[in-house]
Amino acid sequence: MAAGYARSRPAVHPQVIQRAFTALGRTAPFRRALDVGCGAGVSTRALEGFASHRVGLEPAKTMLEFAAEVAPGAEFVVGVAESLPVGVRTVDLIAAAGSLNYVDLARFFAEASRVLTADGVLLVYDFSVGKSFRDSPALDAWFAGFFERYPPPALEARDLNPAILVREAARFRLGAHEDFEIALRLTPRFYLDYVLTETNVSAAVRRGEDLAEIRKWCAGSLAPVWRGEVREVLFRGYFACLRPTVSGS
């Protein structure tokens, strides 16, 4: 999973961060950014140019195996969102891409309030799996069959969106936010590698399925959908910028 995340994930993160940066009216990079739940470092890499000093925080040590390769120049540390390993008011930007769905929000927001500078920003964002073409339902239909054949694991993630975040974040106020749809042009080969990083595939492998056979099925069933062409795939999601209202202590 770490290798797949490092090498085969579409470049959605940079576009989301650029949208948020523009919405905030920023003209200069943040001084220090902390990327909470950074995975293999793809979201930390996306902060290049938007923060002078980038630190990726990830609870699963194995996910960081490729992080230095993925985001050279950034630092990485093993840790959890509920206990951020940084000092009081030392971070100007906290970014969390699809990671807060799995944490104790009350504890995290208390920590975020503690470490952010007075004019700091908490950027929370997430986006769906790329399973739709703009001009055809063919990929949606394929994805439904993919999940039926290889069911995803039961997840304990909570739903999040800007409205939920502002209710949960007692020490923050909601600033710029947006629902977005981002289209990326992908090759059939890249899309095949990408879908093999999805959690339903790793769950199938844990159940004893052979990864080579999963890849063979995906490649064969995707071929008539993509027809060897580069296609636009849609990624839908949101971002929300929150600012602290109470200084940490």
C-alpha positions in Angstrom: 0.0 0.0 0.0 2.8 2.4 0.8 4.5 1.8 -2.5 1.2 2.2 -4.4 0.4 5.4 -2.5 3.9 6.7 -3.2 3.9 6.1 -6.9 0.3 5.6 -8.3 -2.0 8.3 -6.8 -3.4 11.0 -9.0 -2.2 14.5 -8.4 -5.3 15.9 -6.8 -3.7 17.3 -3.7 -1.7 20.1 -5.3 -4.9 21.4 -7.1 -6.9 21.4 -3.8 -4.1 23.3 -2.0 -3.8 25.8 -4.8 -7.6 26.5 -4.6 -7.4 26.9 -0.8 -4.3 29.1 -1.1 -6.1 31.4 -3.6 -9.3 31.5 -1.5 -7.2 32.6 1.5 -5.7 35.4 -0.6 -2.2 34.2 0.2 0.7 35.6 -1.9 3.6 34.1 0.1 4.2 30.6 1.5 3.4 29.8 5.1 6.5 29.5 7.3 5.9 26.0 8.7 3.3 23.4 7.7 2.3 20.2 9.5 0.6 17.6 7.4 -1.5 15.4 9.7 -2.0 11.8 8.5 0.4 12.2 5.6 0.4 8.6 4.5 3.2 7.9 2.1 4.0 11.7 1.8 2.0 12.5 -1.3 0.0 15.2 0.5 3.2 16.6 2.1 4.8 16.8 -1.4 1.8 18.9 -2.5 2.7 21.5 0.1 6.0 22.4 -1.7 5.8 26.0 -2.7 3.0 26.7 -0.2 5.2 26.3 3.0 8.9 26.8 3.5 9.2 24.0 6.1 7.0 20.9 5.7 6.6 18.2 8.3 4.5 15.1 7.7 2.9 13.3 10.6 1.8 9.7 10.2 0.7 7.0 12.8 1.6 4.0 10.6 5.4 3.8 10.4 5.3 1.5 7.4 3.5 4.2 5.3 6.6 6.4 5.6 9.0 3.9 4.0 8.9 5.9 0.7 8.2 9.4 2.2 11.7 10.8 1.7 11.6 9.7 -1.9 8.1 11.1 -2.5 8.7 14.5 -0.7 12.4 15.3 -0.7 13.2 18.3 1.6 10.3 17.5 3.9 10.6 16.0 7.4 8.5 13.1 8.6 7.6 11.8 12.1 5.5 9.0 13.4 2.8 10.3 15.6 -1.0 10.8 16.1 -3.3 13.7 15.5 -4.5 13.7 19.2 -1.0 14.4 20.4 0.9 16.6 18.0 4.7 16.4 18.6 5.3 20.2 18.1 5.5 23.2 20.4 3.0 25.8 21.3 2.2 28.2 18.4 5.0 26.9 16.2 2.9 25.9 13.1 1.4 28.3 10.6 -0.6 25.8 8.6 -2.0 22.4 9.6 -3.2 20.3 6.6 -5.3 17.2 7.0 -6.3 15.3 3.8 -8.9 12.7 4.6 -7.3 11.9 7.9 -9.6 13.5 10.5 -12.4 11.1 9.8 -10.5 8.6 11.9 -9.4 10.6 15.0 -10.9 11.9 18.2 -11.9 15.4 17.0 -12.2 17.0 20.4 -8.6 16.0 21.3 -7.3 16.9 17.8 -8.9 20.4 17.8 -7.5 21.1 21.2 -4.0 20.2 20.0 -4.4 22.2 16.8 -5.4 25.2 18.8 -2.3 24.7 20.9 0.2 24.5 18.1 -1.2 27.0 15.6 0.0 30.6 15.5 -2.6 33.3 16.2 -3.1 33.8 12.5 -2.6 30.2 11.5 -4.8 28.1 9.3 -6.2 24.6 9.6 -6.9 23.3 6.1 -9.1 20.2 6.1 -9.9 18.6 2.8 -11.0 15.3 1.2 -12.1 13.9 -2.1 -13.7 10.9 -3.5 -12.2 8.0 -5.4 -11.9 8.8 -9.1 -14.7 6.7 -10.6 -16.4 8.9 -13.1 -15.8 10.1 -16.6 -17.3 13.5 -17.4 -18.9 12.3 -20.7 -19.9 8.7 -19.9 -21.3 6.5 -17.1 -19.0 3.6 -18.2 -16.4 4.1 -15.4 -19.1 4.4 -12.7 -20.6 1.1 -13.9 -17.2 -0.6 -13.9 -16.4 0.7 -10.4 -19.7 -0.7 -9.1 -18.7 -4.1 -10.4 -15.2 -3.7 -9.0 -16.6 -3.2 -5.5 -19.0 -6.0 -5.9 -16.2 -8.4 -6.8 -13.8 -7.1 -4.2 -15.9 -5.6 -1.4 -14.2 -2.8 0.6 -13.6 -3.4 4.3 -15.9 -2.1 7.0 -14.5 1.3 7.9 -15.0 3.3 11.1 -14.6 6.6 9.5 -17.0 9.5 10.3 -18.5 11.7 7.7 -17.0 15.2 7.5 -17.8 18.3 5.6 -17.4 22.0 6.4 -20.8 22.2 8.3 -19.8 19.2 10.5 -16.3 20.6 11.1 -17.5 24.0 12.3 -19.9 22.3 14.8 -17.1 20.1 16.1 -14.4 22.7 16.2 -15.2 24.7 19.3 -11.9 26.6 19.2 -12.1 27.5 15.5 -14.2 29.5 13.1 -14.9 28.5 9.5 -13.3 30.6 6.8 -12.9 30.0 3.1 -14.4 26.7 2.0 -15.6 25.1 -1.2 -17.0 22.0 -2.8 -15.0 21.1 -5.9 -14.8 18.9 -8.9 -11.4 18.3 -10.3 -10.8 16.6 -13.6 -7.5 14.9 -14.3 -6.4 13.3 -17.6 -5.2 9.8 -16.9 -3.8 7.0 -19.0 -5.4 3.5 -18.8 -2.1 2.1 -17.3 -2.0 4.8 -14.6 -5.6 4.3 -13.7 -5.1 0.5 -13.4 -2.1 1.1 -11.0 -4.2 3.6 -9.1 -7.3 1.4 -8.5 -5.0 -1.3 -7.2 -4.1 1.0 -4.3 -7.7 1.1 -3.1 -8.5 -0.4 0.3 -10.8 -3.0 -1.2 -7.8 -4.5 -3.0 -5.7 -4.6 0.1 -8.7 -6.2 1.9 -9.0 -8.8 -0.8 -5.3 -9.7 -0.6 -5.6 -10.1 3.2 -8.4 -12.5 2.6 -6.1 -14.6 0.4 -6.8 -13.3 -3.1 -3.8 -13.2 -5.4 -2.8 -9.7 -6.4 -1.7 -10.7 -9.8 -5.1 -12.2 -10.5 -6.8 -9.1 -9.2 -4.7 -7.0 -11.6 -5.5 -9.4 -14.4 -9.2 -9.0 -13.8 -9.1 -5.2 -13.5 -6.9 -4.9 -16.7 -9.2 -7.1 -18.7 -12.5 -5.5 -17.6 -11.1 -1.9 -17.8 -9.8 -2.3 -21.4 -13.2 -1.9 -23.1 -14.0 1.0 -20.7 -10.9 3.0 -21.6 -10.4 1.8 -25.1 -6.7 2.6 -24.9 -7.4 6.4 -24.6 -6.4 9.1 -22.2 -9.6 10.1 -20.4 -10.6 12.8 -17.9 -11.5 11.3 -14.5 -13.5 13.4 -12.0 -12.5 13.7 -8.3 -15.2 15.4 -6.1 -14.6 16.8 -2.7 -14.3 19.8 -0.4 -11.9 21.9 1.5 -12.4 24.0 4.6 -10.1 26.6 6.1 -10.5 27.1 9.8 -8.9 29.7 12.0 -8.3 29.5 15.7 -10.5 31.7 18.0 -8.8 30.7 21.2 -5.0 30.7 21.7 -3.4 27.5 22.8 -1.7 27.2 26.1 
